[in-house]
Amino acid sequence: MIGLVLAAGAGRRLRPYTDTLPKALVPVDGDTTILDLTLKNFAEIGLTEVAIVVGYRKEAVYARKEALEAKYGLRITLVDNDKAEEWNNAYSLWCAREVLKRGVILANGDTVHPVSVEKTLLAARGKGQKIILALDTVKQLADEEMKVVTAEGKGVQKITKLMDPAEATGEYIGVTLIEAEAAEELADALKATFERDPDLYYEDGYQELVNRGFTVDVEPIGEVSWVEIDNHDDLAKGREIACRY
């Protein structure tokens, strides 16, 4: 199993930082970036290889690749997304379809979270699950969150931002454990998703899998401080909690 980071997005709501950097390289604790925190988590759980999907301002990631490898003891492969500024991240994850065949822990490149999330997902393995989503069942939800409805013993029934928060079991935080045996079915679902609408999220690919009868499982992460950084308010929160990790 290896790490996988989606770091191709432009993050326009974080300008001026993202005038020259992809969102994953925005600093959250001194010189420490969102990407640094994720790589640190991966190294701490014993991963030795990471693939990073890059697109917008990818040259900044290429320039730091060797330094990041040396700092975290990881071998890093960069995967180019040629449509990063045109299409949404269903396509971005599909670009890593060959990586998925090795089994991955996937982390969005804009999520600040502690290593306990990865540890929770790893501890949940071994019961036949092929895909396990990290789920926050504690946070008060609003309109912007990626909300999930689950059913006892059946996993995810619905995953979308477009639902009444009161209906949701919790929020998907942008970290998933994907076993190698799920790779081909997931890649096919992602392809169907972005071919239907290139603006769709990879979570819409998860919904496509569910609609096909595939079980997507979840694991609650407990009471954990984390944030998805989309705008400057999120960045302020990320900086407040990143120093703890």
C-alpha positions in Angstrom: 0.0 0.0 0.0 1.2 3.5 -0.8 0.1 7.1 -0.2 -1.8 9.1 -2.8 -2.4 12.8 -2.7 -4.6 14.8 -5.0 -2.8 18.1 -5.4 -3.8 19.3 -8.9 -6.3 22.0 -7.9 -5.9 25.7 -8.4 -7.5 26.9 -5.1 -8.5 30.3 -6.5 -10.3 31.3 -3.3 -6.8 31.3 -1.6 -5.2 34.0 -3.7 -2.7 35.6 -3.6 -1.0 32.4 -2.2 -2.3 30.3 -5.1 -1.2 32.8 -7.8 2.1 30.9 -7.8 1.4 27.7 -5.8 -1.1 24.9 -5.9 -3.3 24.8 -2.9 -1.4 21.8 -1.4 1.7 24.0 -1.1 0.1 26.8 0.9 1.9 27.1 4.2 0.0 26.4 7.4 2.7 26.4 10.1 5.7 28.4 9.3 7.2 26.9 6.1 5.2 23.7 6.7 2.6 23.2 4.0 -0.6 21.2 3.7 1.3 18.6 1.6 4.1 18.4 4.3 1.6 17.4 6.9 0.1 14.7 4.7 3.5 13.3 3.8 4.5 13.3 7.5 1.4 11.3 8.3 2.1 8.8 5.6 5.7 8.4 6.8 4.5 7.9 10.4 2.3 5.0 9.5 5.2 3.3 7.7 4.5 4.0 4.0 7.6 4.4 1.9 6.1 5.5 -1.4 3.7 8.2 -2.4 2.1 9.3 -5.7 1.0 12.9 -6.0 -1.4 14.0 -8.8 -0.3 17.5 -9.9 -1.7 20.0 -12.4 -2.1 23.6 -11.6 1.4 25.2 -10.9 2.8 21.7 -10.9 6.3 23.0 -11.5 6.3 24.1 -7.8 5.8 20.5 -6.7 8.4 19.2 -9.2 10.9 21.7 -7.7 10.3 20.5 -4.2 10.1 16.7 -5.0 13.7 15.8 -4.0 13.6 17.9 -0.8 10.3 16.3 0.2 11.7 12.8 -0.5 14.7 13.5 1.7 12.7 15.1 4.5 10.2 12.3 4.9 12.1 9.3 3.7 9.6 8.7 0.9 9.9 7.8 -2.8 7.6 10.2 -4.6 6.1 9.8 -8.0 4.3 12.7 -9.7 1.3 12.0 -11.9 0.3 14.8 -14.3 -3.3 15.8 -14.7 -3.5 17.6 -18.0 -7.0 19.0 -17.4 -6.5 20.3 -13.8 -7.7 23.8 -14.6 -10.7 22.6 -16.7 -12.2 19.5 -15.0 -13.0 18.5 -11.5 -11.3 15.9 -9.4 -13.1 12.8 -10.6 -10.8 13.0 -13.5 -7.9 13.8 -11.3 -8.3 10.6 -9.3 -8.8 8.6 -12.5 -5.4 9.9 -13.7 -3.9 7.8 -10.8 -5.8 4.6 -11.9 -2.5 2.7 -12.2 -1.5 3.7 -8.7 -4.8 2.5 -7.3 -3.8 -1.0 -8.4 -1.2 -1.1 -5.6 -3.8 -0.2 -2.9 -3.6 3.4 -1.5 -4.5 5.7 1.3 -5.8 8.7 -0.5 -5.7 12.2 0.9 -7.1 15.3 -0.6 -4.3 17.9 -1.0 -6.3 20.5 1.0 -7.1 18.6 4.2 -5.3 19.3 7.4 -5.8 16.3 9.7 -3.9 14.3 12.3 -2.3 10.9 11.7 -4.9 9.3 13.8 -7.2 9.4 10.7 -4.8 7.2 8.7 -4.3 4.9 11.8 -8.1 4.5 12.2 -8.5 3.5 8.6 -5.7 1.0 8.8 -7.1 -0.5 12.0 -10.5 -1.0 10.3 -9.1 -3.3 7.6 -9.5 -7.0 7.4 -13.3 -7.5 7.3 -13.6 -7.7 3.5 -13.9 -4.0 2.9 -12.5 -2.7 -0.4 -13.0 1.0 0.1 -13.2 2.7 3.6 -14.0 6.4 3.9 -12.9 8.4 7.0 -16.1 9.9 8.4 -16.6 12.7 10.9 -19.9 11.9 12.7 -19.3 14.7 15.4 -19.2 17.9 13.4 -22.2 20.1 12.9 -22.9 20.1 9.2 -23.9 22.8 6.8 -24.4 23.2 3.0 -20.7 23.0 1.8 -19.7 19.8 3.4 -19.4 16.4 1.5 -22.2 14.7 3.4 -22.7 10.9 3.7 -25.7 8.8 4.5 -25.0 5.2 5.7 -27.2 2.2 6.4 -26.3 -0.4 9.1 -24.3 -3.2 7.5 -24.6 -1.7 4.0 -22.1 1.2 4.1 -22.6 4.3 2.1 -26.0 4.9 0.6 -25.6 8.5 -0.5 -22.6 10.8 -0.8 -23.0 14.4 -2.0 -22.9 18.0 -0.9 -26.4 18.4 -2.2 -28.5 17.2 0.6 -30.2 18.4 3.8 -27.5 18.3 6.5 -30.1 16.8 8.9 -30.3 13.7 6.7 -26.5 12.9 6.9 -24.8 10.4 9.0 -21.6 12.5 8.9 -19.1 14.2 6.7 -16.4 12.6 4.5 -13.2 14.3 5.4 -11.2 13.6 2.2 -9.2 10.6 3.3 -9.9 7.0 2.0 -8.4 3.6 2.2 -8.7 1.9 -1.2 -7.6 -1.7 -1.5 -6.0 -2.9 -4.7 -8.9 -5.2 -5.6 -11.2 -2.1 -5.9 -8.9 -0.3 -8.4 -10.5 -1.4 -11.7 -14.1 -1.0 -10.6 -13.3 2.4 -9.1 -11.5 3.6 -12.2 -14.4 2.5 -14.4 -16.9 4.4 -12.1 -14.7 7.5 -12.2 -14.5 7.4 -16.0 -18.3 7.1 -16.3 -18.6 10.0 -13.9 -16.4 12.5 -15.6 -17.7 11.5 -19.0 -21.1 12.3 -17.8 -20.0 15.6 -16.5 -16.4 16.7 -16.1 -17.3 19.1 -13.3 -18.2 16.2 -11.0 -16.2 15.2 -7.9 -14.5 11.8 -7.3 -17.1 11.3 -4.5 -19.6 11.2 -7.3 -17.6 8.2 -8.6 -18.1 6.6 -5.2 -21.8 7.2 -5.6 -21.6 5.6 -9.0 -20.0 2.5 -7.4 -22.8 2.4 -4.8 -25.4 2.7 -7.5 -23.8 -0.3 -9.2 -24.2 -2.4 -6.0 -20.6 -2.0 -4.7 -20.2 -1.6 -1.0 -18.3 1.5 0.1 -17.7 1.4 3.9 -17.0 4.1 6.4 -15.1 4.4 9.6 -15.8 7.1 12.1 -12.7 9.1 13.1 -14.0 10.3 16.5 -13.6 13.8 17.9 -10.8 15.1 15.8 -9.7 18.6 14.8 -9.4 18.9 11.0 -10.3 21.3 8.2 -10.7 21.3 4.5 -9.0 24.5 3.3 -11.0 26.2 0.6 -10.8 29.9 1.6 -9.0 32.3 3.9 -11.2 31.5 6.8 -10.4 27.8 6.5 -6.8 28.7 6.2 -6.9 30.6 9.5 -8.4 27.5 11.1 -5.9 25.3 9.5 -3.0 27.4 10.9 -4.6 27.2 14.3 -4.7 23.4 14.4 -1.7 22.5 12.2 0.8 23.4 14.9 -0.6 20.6 17.0 0.3 18.0 14.4 
